[in-house]
Amino acid sequence: MHYTGTIWRPPYEASSLLLEVTAGCTHHRCKFCTLYADLPFQFRMSPMEDVEADLKEAQKMYRRFTGRKMCRTFLTGANPFVLTYEKLMEIAGLVHKYFPETETIGSFARVTDVALKSDRELASLRGAGYDGLTIGIETADDAALQFMDKGYLAADILEQCGRLDKAGIRYSFFYLTGISGAGHGEDGARATAAVCNELHPILVGANMLTVYPNAILYEEIRQGNWKEEGELEKYREVRALVQGLEIPTEFAALGASNAFQLHGVLPKDKETLIASFDRIIGTVKEDDLREYRRNLPHL
């Protein structure tokens, strides 16, 4: 298989076929991000002959070792959904050729990737199997989005994900706890919950900001331009997010950046989740959480 650098996937894509169609990120400017720092280039699309060769290899190997059908494919790279409609349809054709039992095709996507497709193209992509995108919106706090150079604002999240809703393409959100900075986290969480409540994410996942020395944000902190939240403040923030969510959705804090793994279905498990946050805030020491963050080698 043709894999380049570290391959990142959401926890819930563990059983999916991981198919490299891009490597790197087209944006590559978010001040906190170091996920693709190991690549010698910013973004690259895989040659189609490599994509087809990987599908052929996977077809031979998967059934031999698992005896199961492959029902979902996850396209790897920071934002494969940026590819043109025509290229995404070509990839879907190859996936269905080698795995005709495929039900859905997912990937990471940026909000701005959706804007590149017409409503008709989005509907056609859904018909080709594209469903279950993972979108790192990070926050709906416009000041934080601008400072971190995300390349979009809360209004863009509403507009573009609303278009996904109309096309029938389901999606999950990743929220980045701590992105608003010290003293602003709970306000950012409430703003994000308000945006989510206008949309239909099937999951809202929370990761906690971890600032590494090779991130642009590290230098911003060093120069006094931004101040990081405390660890217990981050838990108060994500508590505010869950408290503010009024839509039926899953909530998950399962990545390594979270010292405590939490998962539930809203609204059924809201009070249980809130109680878990209260217990952490009331009993866990700030220094212990900071030690966990310091010892986190990578996300």
N, C-alpha and C positions, 0 to 999 in steps of 0.2 A: 504494500500500500504506500502511496505517496503522501507522507505526512511531513509538515514543515514546522520546526520549532515545537513549543509546548501546545498541545491541543486542549482547548478549553471547551467545556460543555456544561450545561446546567445539570444539577443532580438528577432531575427527572428524565434525562435523556440517556441514562445508563444502559438501557437495553436496546437503544437505537443503533443502526448502522451509521458510523461516523465517516462521512464522505467528504474529503477535502476538495473544495471547488475554489476557494480563495485562501489566501494567507495574509495576515496583517489587517489593518484598519484604514479605510479611506479618509477618515477624519484625523485621527492620530494627534489630537491637540488637547485632549482633556488633561487638565493639570494634575489630576490624581492618579492617572492610569500608567501602569508599567507592564501590563500584561503581554505586550508584544515587543518589549524592549530587546529581546534576544534575536530579533530578525534583522538581517542586514538591509532590509528594504521596508518601505512604508506599507505597500499593498501590492498584491499580485494575484491575478486570476490564474487558475490552473489550466494548462492545455487540455483541450477536450479529449485528446488521446489518453492522457493520464487519468482523467475521470472515468473513461470507459474501461481502461485497463484495471482500475481499482474495483469497479463493479464486477468485472469478470472474475477477478481474484476472490472477491467477497462471495460471489455466487458459488464458487467451488468450495470454499473453505467453510462458510457459515453453516450450510446444511450438513456437511460432513461431521462437524464437531458439536452441533447443537441439536440437529434433527428437527428444528423448528422453522417456521416460516418467518421471514423478515417483514414485519408490517409497517415499520417506520424507519425513515432515513433522516438523519440530521446533518445538514451541510455545515462544515466547519469553516472557521475564520470569524473575524470580529463582526462582519456585516455582509454576508453573501447576498442578502436581499437587495443590495445596491446594484447588482447586475441587471442588465437590461431585461425587459420582458421576454425578448426573443431568446436570450441566453438561458434564462431560468426555465423557459418552456423546453428548450433543447435538453437541459439537464434532467428535467422531469421525464422526458421521453426515454432517456437512457435508463433512468431508475426503474421505470415501469417495464422496460424491455428485459432487464436482467432480474428484476424482482416484481413480476406481474401481480403478486399478492399485496404489494405496497398499498397501504391505505392513506398515509399522510407523509408529507415532507416538511421538515421544520428547519429553522436556522436562527441565529442571532440577527437582529435587524436594528438599524437606527431609525428614529422617527423620520429623519430626512430621506431615508430610502423609500419610504412609502409614498412620499410626495412626488417621486420620479415616475410613478405609475398612474395611468388613468383609471377611472372607476371601472371601465370595461376590462382593462388589463388585470386589475385586481380580481374581478369576478372570474376571469378566465384562468388565472393562476390558482384560484380556489378549486376550480373544476379539474385542474391538473394534479391536485393533491396537496398544494401548499396550505398548511394549517398548523397552528400551534407555534407561532413565532415567539421568540424571547426578546423583549425590548428593554434595554437598560435606560429607562427614563431618568433614573437617579433621584429626581425630585421635581416638584412643580413650583419650587421657589425660584422666581425669575432672577433675583439678585445672585443666587448661588449658581444658577445655570450660566449666567453671563460671566461671572468671575471665573468659573471653571472652564469656560470656553467650550461648552457642549454643542453650540451651533444651532440651538433652537430654544424656544420658550414654551411656557405652559400652554399658551393658545395653540401652538403647533401640535403638542401632544393631543389635545382635544380634537383638533381638526383631522389629523392623519389617522389616529386610532379610531375615531368615529367612522372614517371611510373603511377601515378594516372591518368594523362591525357591520356596515352595510354590505360588504362583499362576503360576509360569512367566514372570514379568516379569524380564527381565535388567536389569542395572544396572552402571554404572561408578562408582567412587569417586574423588573428588578429595581428596588429602592435602595439608595446608598445612605445608610444612617451616618450622620455626621457631616454631610456635605455642606450644610448651611453654616457651619462654624459655631464656635462657642457662643452661647446665649441666644441662638436663633433656631436651634434644632426643632423644638416643639412647634414653632410657627411654621417651619418648612414642612413638617409632618402633616399638620392640619391642612395646609394648602394642597399637599399631594393627595390626601384622602378626599378632599373636595373634588379634585380633578378625576380621580378614580371613580368616584360616585356618579360621574356623568358618563362613564364608559362601562365596558363589560370585560375587564381582564378576568381570565379564568383562574389566575393565581397572582398574588402580590408577594414577591419574595424580598426579604430584607437581608442585605449584607452590611457589614460595618466597615467604615472607612479605615484603612490602614495605610499610613503614609510611609513610603519607602524613600531612602536617600536619593534614588535616581529619578524620583518624580519631580516635575516642575513645582508642585505644591510644597515640597520640602524646602525649596529655596524661598518661596513666598513666606513660609512660616519663619524661616531664619532671618528674613529681612523685616519681619514684623508686620507684613501685609495681611496676615490671616492667622487666626488663632483656632487651634483644634479643640473640639469638645472633650470633656472628660468622659471616662468610660461609663460611669453611672448616668451621666447626662445623656449619653447615647441610648441607654435603656429607657430613660424617661421619654426620649424622642420617639423611639419605635413603639412604645406604649401608646403615645398620642396618635400615631398612625393607625394602629389597630382600633383604638377607641373611636376614631373618626370614620372608619370604613362602615358604610351602611348598605353595601351591595353584597349579594351572595357570591362568595369567592373563596378560594383557598388562601391561607396565609402560611408562609414558610420562612423560617430563619435557620437554614440547614447547612450553609456553607461554612468553611473553616474560619472565616472572619468572625463568626459568632461563637463566643465562648460557651453559650448555652444553646442547644438545638431545640427549636420550638416549631410546632406545626399544628394547624387546626383548620377547621372549615367554618367560615362565617356565614350567618351570624351564630350558628349553634354553639361554637366553642369560644365566642368572644370573651365571656366572663372568665372562663378557665385560663385563657391566654393572659388577660389582664391580671389575674391573680398570680400567675407565674412571674410576670414582670414586677409586680409589687413585692413578691418574695425575693427576687434578685436584688432589687433596689434597696430593700430593707435589711438584707442579711449579708450580701457579698461586699467585700472591701474593695475600694477603688484601687488600692495598690496591687491586689491580686489580679484584677482585670487588666491593669496596665502591664503587669508581668506577662500575662497571656499574650497581649498584643505585641510586646517587645520580642517574644520568642516565636512569633509567627513567621516562618521562613518565606512564605508566599501564600497568596490566596488559593 
